[in-house]
């Protein structure tokens, strides 16, 4: 058999082998995955794997994507492909408990009606058709959760949002929130401004309407609290002043059992009803801090006492005693640049408004196994502190300005705590060993109850603890974060001026999920920057920048001289400028034109340098690397040819 026939047979066998391997590999290797990306972009987090592997009921995910309408949008098509790949990872990790359906809601189809019926958001395409891109999840009893619009800008949070959806479908019942507060959040009364007057009734705070729609609220008055009911899923503590030692111990033991806490505490609560009384001495005696420092220290968090945080860079105006609007540093905004963009809670917030907050920071001694992460701070240049005693007499802007010490660097305003905490009561329940006025049978009963309490005492957490702590309770008052507007029916609603209300809702949502869900953070970006190219461009810009600045300075100086000469002319003179002045003006104008020409040339050279760099990199990728590979193949071929020639000789 000649060589040409052998080559044809080999080619045919190779083709058949290639097809056979591919046909076999499809079904046989469906569950085999290898993520070769540097930051493991296609690997689910362990928390997500735990959520989907522990599912007890089947869940159906329906991905609505208008693939037909999106044919002219390659970026969106690529993102949709990545979303589908991510969802397929969820399916693979669920051991058959998650089913994925991909639906293309073409215009005027039943699929489009289905998407609209499920609340999937549509956006008009240039041709007039609607483009749908959203995700719907349902469980076995037809509960629904959805992501109505999948935004490529939030791609790094996709895993968390899908895991959150699945977690809610697995546990559809409303979470029970235990509310511990000394503020009239649900309405009530506050002390009168003048002695002898009756207490003044107050309306519920608008934030309560937001959370009562989503959770079952269980009121736990701080003055009488001795235990946390078993059915409470998490605690919301808003200026919990007045907690007795027994109440603090109840919260402590709740935390050690894996309880979750959202706490808005304060070193100076402006809206504290006791502070509202127009009596500085009564305020001083009553105290205006939240009074849970021993719990915070057990969590690895310290709150600076008798100090109020301010920010000169983002301070806001308040109405002073004379009715005028004045700016004070202790009322300020926090923007994206000082929020933790990696944390799920603060990643989507744009602006928070603080009203005389305290300072939160990591304690000097953080318990082993506890992590404290700062989520929000003041600006570096504007952050500072002022003594809270300055405010006892009211909001006096001059007193606050005189007492404010700026340049304190970034001051902490919010933290996340997670890990295995220890009890703030290492010796057991407070007062358990003391039973005064007990004798005989009563003393025996007291001793028995003490032994029982000691046996139930936890000194170390039995499950991971999670908490979100904010150093301002006043920030939840609608007058801080919203603008009041009268409705058509005579009521008042507040238009948000900051994301404070959204922060509370997001905090409760974040901690009402499972511990596995809470552990998730944002993923790495899918778009990898060409860092080498960026470095080379930075070097080129640095080289041209000095010359550009010098030319701009010359141009400004020339234009200033021209303006000065124009302004110095004699308005009473028939001639606008003397001949000497005309020559000077022409000289400066020529300098102006020449300087602008040089400046344009510098910018063109910089652009050309960057373009040349891009061309060289393209050449290396398109031609140089293949040429190198071809050269290596040729070298190997020549080496083998030489070896065969030597053996034949």
Secondary structure as UniProt FT lines:
FT   HELIX           3..28
FT   TURN            29..31
FT   TURN            38..39
FT   TURN            41..42
FT   HELIX           46..53
FT   STRAND          59..65
FT   TURN            67..72
FT   HELIX           74..93
FT   TURN            94..96
FT   STRAND          98..103
FT   TURN            107..108
FT   HELIX           110..117
FT   TURN            118..119
FT   STRAND          122..124
FT   TURN            126..127
FT   STRAND          130..138
FT   TURN            140..141
FT   STRAND          144..147
FT   HELIX           152..157
FT   HELIX           158..170
FT   STRAND          176..181
FT   TURN            185..186
FT   STRAND          188..190
FT   TURN            195..196
FT   STRAND          200..202
FT   HELIX           206..212
FT   TURN            213..214
FT   STRAND          216..219
FT   TURN            222..224
FT   TURN            230..231
FT   STRAND          234..238
FT   TURN            241..242
FT   HELIX           245..256
FT   TURN            257..258
FT   STRAND          260..264
FT   TURN            270..271
FT   HELIX           273..276
FT   HELIX           280..286
FT   HELIX           293..298
FT   TURN            299..300
FT   STRAND          301..303
FT   TURN            305..306
FT   STRAND          307..311
FT   TURN            313..314
FT   STRAND          315..319
FT   TURN            321..322
FT   STRAND          325..335
FT   HELIX           336..338
FT   TURN            341..342
FT   TURN            344..348
FT   STRAND          351..355
FT   STRAND          360..362
FT   TURN            368..369
FT   STRAND          370..377
FT   TURN            380..382
FT   STRAND          383..387
FT   HELIX           388..391
FT   TURN            392..393
FT   HELIX           397..403
FT   STRAND          412..419
FT   TURN            426..427
FT   TURN            430..433
FT   TURN            436..437
FT   HELIX           441..456
FT   STRAND          465..470
FT   HELIX           474..476
FT   HELIX           478..481
FT   STRAND          482..486
FT   TURN            488..489
FT   STRAND          492..496
FT   HELIX           500..512
FT   HELIX           515..518
FT   HELIX           531..568
FT   TURN            571..572
FT   HELIX           579..619
FT   HELIX           620..624
FT   HELIX           625..648
//
